[in-house]
């Protein structure tokens, strides 16, 4: 079988496209972070910036969340359509198929069942891991191979794995990855991408494969390091960090236009670039990941705006115009008219009506699983959301302690319906006083997002250990998995309006996870930004679509609602506030992502 010639080729330190010198002017945009009805609009904005290429990761768990799910490449998961739309806008496409992507995405893109099945042995030559990756590629690559440039499509390059040198040094695994892609028909240019340090290049590069770098500042250093290693090849910054993402409870990271433009010019002087992010988009649903530092979990916010040139809601920022001017100086086509700003709704206030109490209504949407010992999310095939644990231990007639071991990530603990305490400690210890009788013990555990980077990748969720009263273990558990991101309108209707379904509404909602709902009228669909003043933390749905997480601690204060989620006429909002504090929602015409701080960690 003849292997088609790639469109992009390397000759010495020159990058050629169809035999002619070429500079990649790319930007990252992830199809899974943008409503599919807006793919074309956002791609058009990238092209108007002067870019000639778009790159995207592929999120494995987005296409097969549970092991029991079929592989899904339709609707919002139709990556083939995304690639064809990019071609229609005159853009080449670079695909970064993972299987690990980091990307501040839940579990780094791995389905939870994969990391539960293979443990810490991902991203290596472990046979069990390679088997599931091979099966995934057997489904994914047939969607992409026919769209390569060799067959008239726009795909001009594939990345091998992702920043592997910051994780491991199994060169045989990277070779296996290259062969696995080639055997399945990938014939365009392949490259690796790593941070510009000796450690990372040692672990992540392959002989004969273009070595790209990822960084935010000092392109001269990256170039010099590659040259020191004898790499005489075109320079590609596969990720230029022009902004940064945010964590709950911390600042809203930004990067000044002057700082970003200065580094971008330096990169373009040396070669090619992909701006990360060109358009960040949104971590809709429960897809935002988390970072971990010395045992402390830092969950990523719902917005992935990342201070990108094309903002989360499609606005063209000052950074867009500065980058456009630069790209024009380095061969980019900036002749297209600039797209107009998206239409926005008029601000309005929405009163929320109390719905059911989650503890009272859980059984109506999730039958109990009964076991002697607690089970983790993964053991009960729950990828994300909440788990309600119930038991009836006898408490001695004295002050003692309730201990939860292996807690990931956050527990609300109730005794006889009263909130005993909240904990995010891996070993949670709560003082408790009994009366020599059995009590109703209820524990709601929240998965705040799976770790997407570092050696703790793949860590499980829920109660991974056990529950004790003093030294005595608690047995006899009922567990209710609550997959919030897989609920349909039937479950939401039951929970949001229980008075029509025989559900339970409690008078005192303080400290209890409770639903509420409201409706609003629009003359036509347009973009909006949703605020929940007074609400503590939880989840919100618009017209049955899980928009994402919110927290009063910020920095993010509004959630972006893209116009395709709204409609002319009546629209609904459903809120699950984990402290029962949501009473009002607001539609606003501008975003509020928090007070900006200049990020200095590039």
Secondary structure, DSSP 8 states (H G I E B T S, - for coil): ------SEEEETTEEEETTEE---EEEEE-GGGS-GGGHHHHHHHHHHTT-SEEEEE--HHHH-SSTTS----SGGG-HHHHHHHHHHTT-EEEEE--S---TTBGGGG--HHHHHHHGGG-SSS-HHHHHHHHHHHHHHHHHHGGGBGGGTSSEEEEE-SSSGGGT---HHHHHHHHHHHHHTT--SEEEEEEESSHHHHHHH--TTSEEEEEESS-HHHHHHHHHHTT--S-EEEEEEESS---BTTS-EEE--HHHHHHHHHHHHHHEEEEEEEEE--B--TT-B-EEEETTEEEEB-SB--TT-SB-TTS-B-HHHHHHHHHHHHTT----S-------B---EEEE-EEEEEHHHHHHHHS--EEESS--BTGGGT--SSEEEEEE--EE-SSEEEEEEESEESEEEEEETTEEEEEE--SEEEEEEE--SEE--EEEEEE----B-SSTTTT---EESS-EEETTEE---EEEEEE-GGG--HHHHHHHH-GGGTT----S--TTS-EEEEEEEEESS--BEEEE-TT--EEEEEETTEEEEEEETT-S---EEE-GGG--SEEEEEEEEETTS---EEEEESS----SEEE----
